[in-house]
Amino acid sequence: MKKLMTGMALGLAIAGGSATAETDPNSVKLQLQWVTQAQFAGYYVALDKGYYEEENLDVEILPGGPDIAPPQVLAGGGADVMLNWMPSALAAREKGLPVVNIAQPFKSSGLMLTCWKDTGITSPQDFKGKTIGVWFFGNEYPFLSWMSQEGISTDGGEDGVTVLKQGFNVDPLIQRQADCISTMTYNEYGQVLDAGVSEDELVTFKYEDQGVATLEDGIWALEENLEDPVFVDKMVRFVRASMKGWKYAEENPEEAAMIVLDNDATGAQTEAHQVRMMGEIAKLTAGSNGALDEADYQRTVDTLLAGGSDPVISKAPEGAWTHEITDKALN
């Protein structure tokens, strides 16, 4: 899937030359990487509170979904900026789509493994002989790197783990098809609890605590657009207003969740779920002023390069991030 997604993006970039930004100096289209939910609350708050309007910006927030690859949308000119996990974005860059991280609102990773306690798992070494649900779509690389560092094979057997390609749900755990599954602190973990499982029946391993976390939910733009001073000015204003929205959301999580619900055109989200999600999201954005931390970036790159025989990237990227936008937006 990694190769498919980045291949599509690359194909678009090559076919038409990667699309340039809109000429409108005040119009911004933001492509989310998933459906409308509190994971993206800062942008909806900035829209609702008029922070974008204060910066003379007309911002359109484009929801994502299972059939939407943000790098492909960006390559095709369907958005000015996208939100993307760094593994996906760096893979797209290596395949020929020159995306650049211009801001990093998320400081910490929400990715973790959630396991049944009655399996006897108390540490990563106990994963041996177990079945573990892992998301692919480029999200498997932190897991593969982690297992490599632990010296645990991912080819099954008594001394290795059996990897179950997990969909974006918690069924494999609930149905006992897997001993552990991938969850986000702000989403799927809550779904496990909602299924009637109590926390004392579970044991969790946060990637952040294991030292193998990769950066999530960064803001990315095309390199060639950043050569245009009009586009740069637009992004400075966009990042400044967005971070104002994020800090308001952190301090007012319940109100932020309600704003997200107001913007959910599908009606699929519930108040309880979004309030809980926003509380967890606030922990991940805490400590970030929007500027990418170079140490966090390097840790992500090191993790991706250590992904075994098929790493998500084959060499350290060059020019994949810039502080130009945040330096101007935050000072």
C-alpha positions as CSV (number, residue, x, y, z in Angstrom):
1,M,0.0,0.0,0.0
2,K,2.9,2.3,0.8
3,K,4.2,1.8,-2.8
4,L,0.7,2.2,-4.2
5,M,-0.1,5.4,-2.5
6,T,3.3,7.1,-3.2
7,G,3.3,5.7,-6.7
8,M,0.0,7.3,-7.4
9,A,1.3,10.6,-6.1
10,L,4.5,10.3,-8.1
11,G,2.6,9.4,-11.2
12,L,0.5,12.6,-10.9
13,A,3.5,14.7,-10.2
14,I,5.3,13.4,-13.3
15,A,2.3,13.5,-15.5
16,G,1.5,17.1,-15.0
17,G,4.4,18.5,-13.0
18,S,3.3,18.8,-9.4
19,A,0.5,21.3,-9.3
20,T,1.2,24.9,-8.2
21,A,-0.8,26.6,-5.5
22,E,-3.8,28.7,-6.3
23,T,-3.0,32.2,-7.3
24,D,-5.5,33.7,-4.8
25,P,-3.3,35.1,-2.1
26,N,-5.9,34.6,0.6
27,S,-7.5,31.2,-0.3
28,V,-6.3,28.0,1.4
29,K,-7.5,24.5,0.9
30,L,-6.5,22.1,3.7
31,Q,-6.7,18.3,3.1
32,L,-7.2,16.3,6.2
33,Q,-5.9,12.8,6.4
34,W,-9.1,11.3,7.8
35,V,-12.8,12.1,8.4
36,T,-13.9,15.1,10.5
37,Q,-13.1,14.4,14.1
38,A,-11.3,16.0,17.1
39,Q,-8.0,14.9,15.7
40,F,-8.3,18.0,13.6
41,A,-10.0,20.3,16.1
42,G,-7.5,23.1,15.9
43,Y,-8.4,23.9,12.3
44,Y,-12.1,23.8,12.9
45,V,-11.7,26.0,16.0
46,A,-9.6,28.5,14.0
47,L,-12.4,28.6,11.4
48,D,-15.2,28.8,14.0
49,K,-13.5,31.5,16.1
50,G,-12.7,33.7,13.2
51,Y,-8.9,33.3,13.5
52,Y,-8.5,32.6,9.8
53,E,-10.8,35.6,9.0
54,E,-8.6,37.8,11.2
55,E,-5.7,36.8,9.0
56,N,-7.8,37.7,5.9
57,L,-7.9,34.0,4.9
58,D,-10.7,32.0,3.3
59,V,-10.0,28.5,4.5
60,E,-11.7,25.4,3.2
61,I,-11.2,22.2,5.2
62,L,-11.4,19.0,3.1
63,P,-12.3,15.9,5.1
64,G,-10.3,12.7,4.3
65,G,-11.4,9.1,4.3
66,P,-10.3,5.5,3.4
67,D,-10.2,6.3,-0.3
68,I,-8.4,9.6,-0.1
69,A,-4.6,9.8,-0.1
70,P,-3.5,13.3,0.9
71,P,-0.2,13.2,-1.1
72,Q,-2.2,12.4,-4.2
73,V,-4.6,15.3,-3.6
74,L,-1.7,17.7,-3.0
75,A,0.1,16.5,-6.1
76,G,-3.0,17.0,-8.2
77,G,-3.5,20.5,-7.1
78,G,-6.6,19.7,-5.0
79,A,-5.2,21.3,-1.9
80,D,-2.6,23.9,-0.9
81,V,-1.5,22.0,2.2
82,M,-2.1,18.6,3.6
83,L,-2.0,16.9,7.0
84,N,0.1,13.7,6.9
85,W,2.0,11.4,9.2
86,M,5.7,11.9,8.5
87,P,6.3,8.2,7.3
88,S,3.8,8.7,4.5
89,A,5.1,12.2,3.6
90,L,8.7,11.2,3.5
91,A,7.9,8.1,1.5
92,A,6.1,10.3,-1.0
93,R,9.1,12.7,-1.1
94,E,11.5,9.9,-1.8
95,K,9.3,8.6,-4.6
96,G,9.4,12.1,-6.3
97,L,6.7,14.2,-4.8
98,P,8.6,17.2,-3.2
99,V,6.6,17.7,0.0
100,V,8.0,19.9,2.8
101,N,7.0,20.0,6.5
102,I,6.1,23.6,7.2
103,A,4.7,23.1,10.7
104,Q,4.3,20.4,13.3
105,P,1.3,20.9,15.7
106,F,1.6,17.4,17.1
107,K,4.5,17.0,19.5
108,S,3.8,13.4,20.6
109,S,2.6,10.2,19.0
110,G,-0.8,8.6,20.0
111,L,0.1,5.2,18.5
112,M,0.2,2.2,20.8
113,L,-0.4,-1.6,21.0
114,T,-3.3,-2.7,23.2
115,C,-3.1,-6.3,24.4
116,W,-5.2,-8.7,26.5
117,K,-3.6,-8.9,29.9
118,D,-4.6,-12.6,30.2
119,T,-2.1,-13.5,27.5
120,G,0.6,-12.9,30.0
121,I,2.2,-10.1,28.0
122,T,4.0,-7.7,30.3
123,S,6.9,-6.5,28.1
124,P,7.8,-6.5,24.4
125,Q,9.8,-9.7,24.7
126,D,6.5,-11.4,25.6
127,F,5.2,-10.7,22.1
128,K,7.1,-13.8,20.9
129,G,4.7,-16.5,19.8
130,K,1.8,-14.0,19.7
131,T,-0.4,-12.6,17.0
132,I,-0.3,-8.8,16.7
133,G,-2.6,-6.6,14.6
134,V,-0.7,-3.9,12.7
135,W,-2.0,-1.2,10.5
136,F,-0.2,-1.0,7.1
137,F,-0.7,1.9,4.7
138,G,2.9,3.0,5.8
139,N,2.0,2.7,9.5
140,E,3.7,-0.6,9.9
141,Y,7.2,0.7,9.8
142,P,7.5,1.9,13.5
143,F,6.3,-1.5,14.5
144,L,8.8,-3.3,12.3
145,S,11.6,-1.1,13.5
146,W,10.6,-1.7,17.1
147,M,10.6,-5.5,16.6
148,S,14.0,-5.2,14.8
149,Q,15.4,-3.4,17.8
150,E,14.0,-6.0,20.2
151,G,15.5,-8.8,18.0
152,I,12.1,-10.3,17.4
153,S,11.2,-11.8,14.0
154,T,8.0,-10.8,12.3
155,D,7.7,-14.0,10.4
156,G,5.8,-15.9,13.0
157,G,6.8,-19.0,15.0
158,E,7.5,-19.4,18.7
159,D,10.3,-16.9,18.7
160,G,8.7,-14.4,16.5
161,V,5.4,-12.5,16.1
162,T,2.6,-13.3,13.6
163,V,1.6,-10.0,12.0
164,L,-2.1,-9.6,11.3
165,K,-2.9,-6.9,8.7
166,Q,-5.4,-5.0,10.7
167,G,-8.2,-2.9,9.3
168,F,-9.1,0.4,10.9
169,N,-11.3,-1.2,13.6
170,V,-10.8,-3.1,16.9
171,D,-12.6,-6.4,15.9
172,P,-9.4,-8.6,15.9
173,L,-8.9,-7.9,19.6
174,I,-12.6,-8.2,20.6
175,Q,-13.0,-11.4,18.6
176,R,-9.7,-12.8,20.0
177,Q,-8.2,-13.1,16.5
178,A,-5.1,-11.2,17.9
179,D,-3.4,-10.9,21.2
180,C,-2.6,-7.3,20.6
181,I,-3.8,-4.7,18.1
182,S,-2.8,-1.2,17.0
183,T,-4.8,1.6,18.6
184,M,-4.6,5.4,18.9
185,T,-4.8,6.8,22.4
186,Y,-7.5,9.1,21.2
187,N,-9.6,6.8,19.1
188,E,-9.5,3.0,18.9
189,Y,-8.5,2.5,22.6
190,G,-11.8,4.1,23.5
191,Q,-13.6,1.8,21.1
192,V,-12.2,-1.2,22.9
193,L,-13.5,0.2,26.2
194,D,-16.9,1.0,24.5
195,A,-17.1,-2.7,23.5
196,G,-17.4,-3.6,27.2
197,V,-13.7,-4.3,28.0
198,S,-12.4,-2.8,31.2
199,E,-9.0,-1.2,31.4
200,D,-7.8,-3.7,34.0
201,E,-8.2,-6.4,31.4
202,L,-5.7,-4.7,29.1
203,V,-2.0,-3.8,28.9
204,T,-0.8,-1.1,26.6
205,F,2.5,-0.2,25.0
206,K,2.9,3.4,23.8
207,Y,5.3,3.8,20.9
208,E,6.3,7.1,22.5
209,D,7.4,5.3,25.7
210,Q,9.3,2.7,23.6
211,G,11.4,5.2,21.8
212,V,10.1,4.2,18.4
213,A,7.4,6.9,17.8
214,T,7.3,8.8,14.5
215,L,5.8,12.2,14.1
216,E,2.1,12.5,13.2
217,D,-0.2,15.1,11.7
218,G,2.3,17.6,10.3
219,I,1.4,20.3,7.9
220,W,3.0,19.8,4.4
221,A,3.2,21.9,1.3
222,L,4.9,21.4,-2.1
223,E,8.5,22.6,-2.3
224,E,8.0,24.7,-5.5
225,N,5.1,26.6,-3.9
226,L,7.4,27.7,-1.1
227,E,9.5,29.5,-3.6
228,D,6.6,31.9,-4.2
229,P,6.6,34.7,-1.6
230,V,2.8,35.2,-2.0
231,F,2.3,31.6,-1.1
232,V,4.7,31.8,1.8
233,D,2.9,34.8,3.2
234,K,-0.4,32.9,3.0
235,M,1.1,29.9,4.8
236,V,2.5,32.2,7.6
237,R,-0.9,33.5,8.2
238,F,-2.5,30.1,8.0
239,V,-0.1,28.5,10.5
240,R,-0.4,31.4,12.9
241,A,-4.2,31.2,12.9
242,S,-4.1,27.3,13.1
243,M,-1.8,27.3,16.1
244,K,-4.1,29.8,17.8
245,G,-6.9,27.4,17.1
246,W,-4.9,24.5,18.5
247,K,-4.0,26.2,21.8
248,Y,-7.6,27.3,22.3
249,A,-8.7,23.7,21.7
250,E,-6.2,22.4,24.3
251,E,-7.5,24.8,26.9
252,N,-11.2,24.3,26.0
253,P,-11.5,20.6,25.0
254,E,-15.2,20.2,25.4
255,E,-16.0,23.4,23.5
256,A,-13.6,22.3,20.8
257,A,-15.3,18.9,20.5
258,M,-18.6,20.6,20.1
259,I,-17.2,22.8,17.3
260,V,-16.0,19.6,15.6
261,L,-19.4,18.0,15.9
262,D,-21.0,21.2,14.3
263,N,-18.7,20.6,11.3
264,D,-19.3,16.9,10.9
265,A,-21.6,16.9,7.8
266,T,-22.0,13.1,8.1
267,G,-23.5,13.1,11.5
268,A,-21.5,10.0,12.3
269,Q,-19.6,11.3,15.4
270,T,-21.0,11.3,18.9
271,E,-20.5,13.9,21.6
272,A,-19.0,11.4,24.2
273,H,-16.5,10.0,21.7
274,Q,-15.4,13.5,20.5
275,V,-15.0,14.9,24.0
276,R,-12.9,11.9,25.0
277,M,-10.9,12.2,21.8
278,M,-10.2,15.9,22.2
279,G,-9.0,15.3,25.8
280,E,-6.4,12.8,24.4
281,I,-5.5,14.9,21.4
282,A,-4.7,17.8,23.7
283,K,-2.0,15.7,25.3
284,L,-0.4,15.2,21.9
285,T,-0.3,18.9,20.8
286,A,0.8,20.0,24.3
287,G,4.3,21.4,24.2
288,S,4.3,22.3,20.5
289,N,4.1,25.9,19.3
290,G,3.9,24.6,15.8
291,A,7.6,24.6,15.0
292,L,9.2,21.2,14.1
293,D,11.6,20.0,16.7
294,E,14.7,18.8,14.9
295,A,15.4,16.1,17.5
296,D,11.9,14.7,17.0
297,Y,12.4,14.8,13.2
298,Q,15.7,12.9,13.5
299,R,14.2,10.3,15.7
300,T,11.5,9.7,13.1
301,V,14.0,9.4,10.3
302,D,16.2,7.0,12.3
303,T,13.1,4.9,13.0
304,L,12.0,4.8,9.4
305,L,15.5,3.9,8.2
306,A,15.6,1.0,10.7
307,G,12.5,-0.7,9.3
308,G,14.2,-4.0,8.3
309,S,14.6,-5.2,4.8
310,D,12.0,-2.9,3.3
311,P,12.4,0.5,5.1
312,V,9.9,3.2,4.3
313,I,12.8,5.4,3.1
314,S,16.2,4.2,1.9
315,K,18.2,7.3,2.8
316,A,18.0,10.4,5.0
317,P,15.9,13.0,3.3
318,E,17.3,16.4,2.4
319,G,15.1,19.6,2.4
320,A,12.1,17.8,3.8
321,W,11.3,20.5,6.4
322,T,11.6,24.2,6.9
323,H,11.3,26.6,9.8
324,E,10.8,29.6,7.5
325,I,7.0,29.6,7.9
326,T,6.9,29.0,11.7
327,D,9.7,31.5,12.3
328,K,7.7,34.2,10.7
329,A,4.3,33.0,12.1
330,L,5.4,32.8,15.7
331,N,7.8,35.7,16.0
